[in-house]
């Protein structure tokens, strides 16, 4: 336990590096004499670091699982594969970036090395890489091609590097941590800016039958030194795995949680450890519904800003399988996932696996673009635009009309000290709507614990739907209602509530 505490404390110190000045900090300790009221107040002032804020605003990013498994029809390779098997015939990273950019995604996270140990860049530290494949006559560098395509199409770049390596002979020894850091250093120094480094917790046996003790702290220090702006997910201090690979998060998703949820042993134990039927299956209960309620944080030794990332594949598998060409998630299914991920205070990381040609399959592209058009149809028309707005109270400089302006520069804040309040909207005539979007200004923390949407009928307010947390983004769906007066009521908050955006929308019929 002492070793774990030292590791977690070091991670907290790393979190504070390279941070912009904030109203509070991204972690706070709870003192033995703190009252419940003071603990709640401390929780309300925990805020994201600058890198966490930049990461959260991406909202929607792409995972690219492509490699040896694409050609062996596996999900997890053995490490004994022949590099000659890797030979995409039409690989075009520009096609990937073009399609994903058009689909509204904002970053590509490329799997540079999966558990089989085959590297998609010509690393100096193993021969098990593209340099010994027939692709590009052994002169190829897929990470370079993806990085260049990202820059051309305005996407950010992230890298996944599997700590588990079923090919590397040094795996299971102290020397392997040197090997891993060497490869990590190559990725972080040869391809320009990297905005996310993604680790999972898989830790199986290597070719010598041994398991590795990963030097997580050293890995984190390497990233902070070479790419200080990069968020580290999900075996890391910046971003938390939501706990399932279904695409669905929690209805109550707190970004402020007890700091022991960063325990790498616990994360690894719950991360995917074995493949089943071509799909990664998490082990154990990783979907606890209560991570950050008052009862949880009152018992915590410290609190930390640790936001949720939801990862899911557009197909049943994470790597391409031709028999799954007719199992691509529909735009309607992706929309449902959107409401339950981005709409529940999480970032959506959607996996798009290129096929053996080295192209994103036509079926995947078609679904992605149709999904983007569907979102545009819904969220392109905010029905409270032009409304007359008033609020229960306001802090000077933060008037209620600011909730119609996208971004964090202008926002509504109730009078300081108030922990409840409301904003009323007099619409321009009756409107029909079935979707509510709310956002807090998380630069001031995550504060709202309960809210409701109400409409004015027969000279009284009637509740349409109630919600709990808001955070960066909250979307609620409900049966269509018609009204010309609407009220958003903050029922309970941990501190003075802020709302940076509010919107009412109508989904197309049949969706």
C-alpha positions in Angstrom: 0.0 0.0 0.0 2.9 2.4 0.8 4.3 1.9 -2.7 0.9 2.7 -4.2 0.5 5.8 -2.1 3.9 7.0 -3.3 3.0 6.4 -6.9 -0.3 8.2 -6.6 1.2 11.1 -4.8 3.8 11.4 -7.6 1.0 11.3 -10.2 -0.7 14.2 -8.4 2.5 16.2 -8.5 2.8 15.5 -12.2 -0.8 16.7 -12.7 0.2 20.1 -11.4 3.0 20.6 -14.0 2.5 23.0 -16.9 -0.8 24.3 -15.5 -2.4 27.6 -16.3 -3.6 29.6 -13.3 -7.0 28.4 -12.2 -9.6 29.5 -9.6 -8.5 26.4 -7.7 -6.6 23.3 -8.6 -7.1 19.9 -10.2 -6.6 18.1 -6.9 -7.2 18.9 -3.3 -6.5 17.1 -0.1 -9.1 16.6 2.6 -7.9 17.5 6.1 -9.0 15.4 9.1 -10.8 18.3 10.7 -12.7 19.3 7.5 -16.5 19.4 8.0 -18.8 17.9 5.5 -19.7 21.4 4.3 -16.0 22.4 3.8 -15.4 19.1 1.9 -18.3 19.9 -0.5 -16.9 23.4 -0.9 -13.5 22.0 -1.7 -15.0 19.6 -4.3 -16.7 22.5 -6.0 -13.4 24.2 -6.6 -11.5 21.3 -8.1 -11.0 22.2 -11.8 -9.4 20.7 -14.9 -5.8 21.3 -15.8 -5.2 23.2 -19.0 -4.4 19.9 -20.8 -7.6 18.3 -19.4 -9.6 21.2 -20.5 -8.2 21.1 -24.1 -8.8 17.4 -24.1 -12.4 17.7 -23.0 -13.2 20.2 -25.7 -12.3 17.7 -28.4 -15.6 15.9 -27.5 -15.3 13.3 -30.3 -12.1 11.5 -31.4 -11.1 8.5 -33.5 -9.3 5.3 -32.5 -7.5 3.6 -35.4 -6.8 -0.1 -34.8 -4.7 -1.3 -37.7 -1.8 -3.6 -37.8 -0.8 -7.2 -38.0 -4.1 -8.3 -36.6 -5.8 -6.8 -39.6 -4.1 -9.4 -41.8 -4.4 -12.4 -39.5 -8.1 -11.9 -38.7 -7.3 -11.8 -35.0 -8.1 -9.3 -32.2 -4.9 -10.2 -30.2 -1.8 -11.5 -31.9 0.7 -13.9 -30.5 3.9 -12.0 -31.2 5.2 -14.7 -33.6 3.7 -13.2 -36.8 6.0 -12.8 -39.8 6.4 -9.1 -40.7 6.0 -10.2 -44.3 2.3 -10.6 -43.6 1.8 -6.8 -43.2 1.2 -5.6 -46.7 -1.7 -3.2 -47.3 -2.2 -2.6 -51.0 -3.8 0.8 -51.1 -3.0 2.4 -47.7 -3.9 6.1 -47.6 -3.8 7.9 -44.3 -5.1 11.0 -46.1 -8.3 9.0 -46.8 -8.6 8.3 -43.1 -8.1 11.9 -42.0 -10.4 13.3 -44.7 -13.2 11.0 -43.8 -12.8 11.4 -40.1 -12.5 15.2 -40.3 -15.7 15.4 -42.5 -17.4 13.2 -39.8 -16.7 15.9 -37.2 -13.9 14.1 -35.3 -11.1 16.2 -33.9 -8.2 13.8 -33.3 -6.8 10.4 -34.5 -5.3 8.1 -31.9 -3.3 5.6 -33.9 -2.4 2.1 -32.4 1.3 2.2 -33.1 2.0 -1.2 -31.4 -0.5 -3.6 -30.2 0.1 -6.6 -27.8 1.7 -8.6 -30.6 4.6 -6.2 -30.5 4.6 -5.3 -34.3 5.5 -1.6 -34.7 4.0 0.6 -37.4 7.0 2.8 -37.4 10.6 1.8 -38.2 11.8 1.7 -34.6 15.5 1.3 -33.9 14.7 -1.1 -31.0 13.2 -4.1 -32.7 13.2 -5.7 -36.1 9.5 -6.6 -35.6 8.2 -3.6 -37.5 7.2 -2.2 -40.8 10.9 -1.9 -41.9 10.9 -5.7 -42.4 7.6 -5.8 -44.2 7.0 -5.6 -48.0 4.8 -2.5 -47.5 6.5 0.5 -49.1 9.5 -1.9 -49.8 10.4 -1.7 -46.1 10.7 2.1 -46.2 7.3 2.9 -44.8 6.4 4.7 -41.6 2.7 4.7 -40.9 2.9 6.9 -37.9 4.6 9.6 -40.0 1.9 9.3 -42.7 -0.9 9.6 -40.1 0.8 12.6 -38.5 1.2 14.4 -41.8 -2.4 13.6 -42.7 -3.6 14.9 -39.4 -1.8 18.2 -39.9 -3.2 18.5 -43.4 -6.8 18.0 -42.3 -6.7 20.0 -39.1 -6.8 17.0 -36.7 -4.8 16.4 -33.5 -2.6 13.4 -33.2 -2.6 10.8 -30.4 -0.7 7.6 -30.0 -1.5 4.2 -28.4 1.5 2.1 -27.4 0.8 -1.2 -25.8 3.0 -1.9 -22.7 2.3 -5.6 -23.1 4.6 -7.0 -25.8 4.2 -10.7 -26.7 7.2 -10.5 -29.1 10.0 -8.6 -27.2 12.5 -11.0 -25.5 13.2 -8.5 -22.7 9.5 -8.4 -21.6 9.2 -9.5 -18.0 12.6 -7.9 -17.0 13.8 -4.5 -15.8 15.4 -4.0 -19.2 12.0 -4.0 -20.8 11.1 -0.7 -19.1 14.1 0.8 -20.8 13.0 -0.7 -24.1 9.5 0.7 -23.7 10.7 4.2 -22.8 13.0 4.2 -25.8 10.1 3.4 -28.1 7.9 5.9 -26.4 10.6 8.6 -26.8 10.8 7.9 -30.5 7.0 8.4 -30.9 7.1 11.6 -28.9 10.1 13.2 -30.6 9.8 12.3 -34.3 6.3 13.2 -35.3 5.5 16.7 -34.1 2.9 17.6 -31.5 1.1 14.7 -29.7 -2.0 15.6 -27.8 -2.9 12.2 -26.2 -1.0 9.1 -25.1 -3.3 6.1 -24.6 -2.3 3.2 -22.4 -4.5 0.2 -21.5 -3.9 -2.1 -18.6 -3.4 -5.4 -20.4 -0.5 -7.3 -18.8 -0.1 -10.9 -19.9 2.9 -13.2 -20.4 5.7 -12.4 -22.8 7.6 -14.8 -25.0 9.6 -15.9 -22.0 6.5 -16.7 -20.0 7.0 -13.8 -17.6 4.8 -10.9 -16.8 6.1 -7.3 -16.6 6.0 -4.8 -13.8 5.4 -1.6 -15.7 7.2 1.5 -14.5 4.2 3.8 -14.9 5.7 6.7 -13.2 8.7 6.7 -15.5 6.4 6.5 -18.5 4.4 9.5 -17.2 7.6 11.5 -16.6 8.8 10.8 -20.1 5.5 12.1 -21.6 5.5 15.2 -19.4 9.0 16.0 -20.4 8.7 15.5 -24.1 5.0 16.4 -24.8 3.8 18.3 -21.7 0.5 19.2 -23.3 -0.5 15.6 -24.0 -3.3 14.1 -21.9 -2.4 10.6 -20.6 -5.3 8.1 -20.8 -6.6 5.7 -19.5 -3.8 4.1 -17.4 -2.7 7.6 -16.4 -3.4 10.7 -14.3 -5.3 12.8 -16.8 -8.2 10.8 -18.2 -10.3 8.0 -16.7 -11.7 5.0 -18.6 -15.5 5.0 -18.2 -15.3 1.3 -17.4 -17.2 -0.3 -20.3 -16.6 -0.6 -24.1 -20.3 -0.4 -25.0 -20.2 3.3 -25.7 -22.6 4.0 -22.7 -21.5 6.0 -19.7 -23.2 6.9 -16.4 -26.3 9.1 -16.2 -24.5 10.8 -13.2 -20.9 11.3 -14.3 -18.7 13.3 -11.9 -15.3 14.5 -13.1 -14.4 15.2 -9.5 -13.7 11.9 -7.8 -11.7 10.4 -4.9 -8.1 10.3 -5.9 -7.8 6.5 -5.3 -9.6 5.9 -8.5 -6.3 6.6 -10.2 -4.8 3.5 -8.7 -3.1 1.7 -11.6 -3.5 -1.7 -10.1 -7.3 -1.3 -9.9 -7.5 0.1 -13.4 -5.4 -2.8 -14.8 -7.5 -5.4 -13.0 -10.6 -4.1 -14.6 -9.1 -3.4 -18.1 -9.4 -5.8 -20.9 -7.2 -8.8 -20.2 -8.5 -11.4 -22.6 -10.3 -11.4 -26.0 -13.5 -13.3 -26.4 -15.4 -13.8 -29.7 -13.3 -11.1 -31.3 -14.2 -8.4 -28.8 -12.3 -7.1 -25.8 -14.2 -7.9 -22.7 -13.6 -6.0 -19.5 -13.3 -8.1 -16.3 -15.2 -7.3 -13.1 -17.6 -4.5 -12.3 -16.2 -1.3 -13.8 -19.5 0.4 -14.1 -20.1 1.5 -10.5 -22.8 4.1 -10.8 -21.6 6.2 -7.9 -18.1 7.6 -8.3 -18.4 11.1 -7.0 -21.5 11.6 -4.9 -21.4 13.4 -1.6 -21.2 10.2 0.3 -18.2 9.0 -1.8 -16.2 12.3 -1.5 -16.8 12.8 2.2 -14.8 9.6 2.8 -12.0 10.4 0.5 -8.4 11.4 1.5 -8.2 13.7 -1.5 -10.2 14.7 -4.6 -9.0 15.0 -8.1 -10.3 16.1 -11.5 -10.4 12.9 -13.5 -12.8 13.0 -16.4 -14.3 10.1 -18.3 -13.5 8.8 -21.8 -16.0 6.4 -23.5 -14.4 4.1 -26.0 -16.3 1.9 -28.4 -15.8 0.4 -31.9 -18.0 1.1 -34.9 -17.9 -2.6 -35.5 -18.2 -5.6 -33.1 -14.4 -6.0 -33.3 -11.6 -3.5 -32.8 -9.6 -4.7 -35.8 -11.2 -5.1 -39.3 -12.9 -8.4 -40.2 -14.6 -8.7 -43.5 -17.5 -10.7 -42.1 -18.4 -7.6 -40.1 -19.0 -5.4 -43.1 -22.7 -5.6 -42.5 -22.5 -5.0 -38.8 -21.3 -1.4 -38.8 -23.2 0.7 -36.3 -26.0 2.7 -37.9 -26.2 6.5 -37.6 -29.1 6.1 -35.3 -27.1 3.8 -33.0 -24.2 6.2 -33.0 -26.6 9.0 -32.1 -27.8 6.9 -29.1 -24.2 6.5 -28.1 -23.6 10.2 -28.5 -26.3 11.1 -26.0 -24.9 8.6 -23.5 -21.3 9.6 -23.8 -20.7 13.2 -25.0 -24.2 13.9 -23.6 -23.2 12.5 -20.2 -20.0 14.5 -19.5 -17.6 12.2 -21.3 -15.5 12.3 -24.4 -16.4 9.8 -27.1 -13.5 7.8 -28.6 -14.9 5.9 -31.6 -12.8 3.1 -33.1 -12.7 3.0 -36.9 -10.6 0.0 -38.2 -9.1 0.3 -41.7 -9.4 -2.8 -43.9 -6.7 -4.9 -45.5 -6.4 -2.4 -48.3 -5.4 0.2 -45.8 -8.6 2.2 -46.3 -11.5 2.9 -44.1 -14.3 0.7 -45.5 -17.1 2.4 -47.5 -19.7 1.2 -45.1 -18.0 2.8 -42.1 -17.5 6.1 -44.0 -21.2 6.1 -45.1 -22.4 5.6 -41.5 -20.0 8.2 -40.1 -21.0 10.9 -42.6 -24.7 10.2 -42.1 -24.2 10.4 -38.4 -22.6 13.8 -38.8 -25.6 15.0 -40.9 -28.0 13.7 -38.3 -26.3 15.7 -35.5 -26.3 18.8 -37.7 -30.0 18.4 -38.3 -30.7 18.2 -34.6 -28.3 20.6 -33.1 -28.1 23.2 -35.9 -31.3 24.9 -34.8 -31.4 26.1 -31.1 -35.1 26.8 -30.5 -34.3 29.3 -27.7 -32.4 31.6 -30.0 -34.0 35.0 -29.8 -35.8 34.3 -26.5 -36.3 36.9 -23.8 -34.2 35.6 -20.8 -34.2 36.4 -17.2 -32.7 34.6 -14.1 -33.3 34.3 -10.4 -30.0 36.2 -9.8 -26.7 36.9 -11.5 -23.2 37.8 -10.7 -22.2 41.1 -12.3 -20.6 40.4 -15.7 -22.3 37.0 -16.0 -25.9 37.7 -17.2 -28.3 34.9 -18.3 -28.3 35.9 -22.0 -24.7 34.6 -22.1 -26.1 31.0 -22.2 -26.9 31.4 -25.9 -23.2 32.0 -26.7 -21.1 28.9 -27.4 -17.8 28.8 -25.6 -16.5 29.5 -22.0 -15.7 33.2 -22.3 -19.2 34.3 -21.5 -21.5 32.4 -19.2 -24.3 32.9 -16.6 -23.4 32.6 -12.9 -25.9 33.0 -10.2 -25.3 35.5 -7.4 -22.2 34.3 -5.5 -23.2 32.2 -2.5 -26.4 30.9 -4.1 -26.6 27.1 -4.6 -29.9 27.1 -6.5 -31.6 29.3 -9.0 -33.3 29.4 -12.4 -33.2 30.8 -15.9 -36.5 31.5 -17.7 -36.9 31.8 -21.5 -39.8 33.5 -23.2 -39.8 31.9 -26.6 -40.9 33.6 -29.9 -44.2 31.7 -30.0 -44.8 28.1 -29.2 -42.1 25.6 -30.0 -42.0 21.8 -30.1 -38.8 20.3 -28.6 -37.6 17.0 -27.2 -34.0 17.5 -26.4 -32.2 19.7 -23.9 -28.5 20.6 -23.9 -26.7 22.2 -20.9 -23.1 22.9 -20.2 -21.3 24.2 -17.1 -18.2 26.4 -17.3 -15.9 23.7 -15.9 -13.1 26.2 -15.5 -15.1 27.0 -12.3 -15.5 23.3 -11.5 -18.4 20.9 -11.7 -21.0 22.1 -9.3 -24.6 21.2 -10.3 -26.0 18.1 -8.5 -29.6 18.3 -9.6 -31.6 20.3 -12.2 -34.9 20.2 -14.0 -36.5 21.4 -17.2 -40.0 23.0 -16.8 -42.6 24.5 -19.1 -45.3 27.0 -18.3 -48.8 25.5 -18.7 -52.1 26.8 -17.3 -50.2 29.6 -15.4 -48.0 27.1 -13.5 -44.7 25.5 -14.0 -44.8 21.8 -15.0 -41.7 19.6 -14.9 -40.7 17.9 -18.1 -37.6 16.0 -17.0 -35.0 16.1 -14.2 -31.3 15.4 -14.3 -28.4 15.2 -11.9 -24.9 16.2 -13.1 -24.1 18.5 -16.0 -20.3 19.0 -16.2 -18.9 19.8 -19.6 -22.0 18.7 -21.5 -25.4 17.1 -20.7 -28.0 16.0 -23.1 -31.5 14.9 -22.1 -34.1 13.4 -24.3 -37.9 13.3 -23.6 -41.2 12.9 -25.4 -41.9 16.0 -27.5 -43.5 19.0 -25.7 -45.0 22.3 -26.9 -44.5 25.5 -25.0 -43.7 29.2 -25.3 -42.2 29.6 -21.8 -39.4 27.4 -20.5 -37.4 27.3 -17.3 -34.2 25.6 -16.3 -34.1 25.2 -12.6 -30.9 24.4 -10.6 -32.3 22.5 -7.7 -29.0 21.8 -5.9 -25.4 22.7 -6.5 -22.2 22.4 -4.5 -21.4 26.1 -5.0 -22.6 29.0 -7.1 -23.8 27.4 -10.3 -22.6 28.4 -13.8 -24.2 27.6 -17.2 -22.1 28.3 -20.2 -24.6 27.1 -22.8 -28.3 26.1 -23.0 -30.2 24.7 -26.0 -33.5 23.2 -26.9 -33.8 21.0 -30.0 -36.1 18.8 -31.9 -35.0 15.5 -33.3 -36.3 14.4 -36.7 -39.3 12.2 -36.5 -38.5 8.5 -36.1 -35.2 9.1 -34.4 
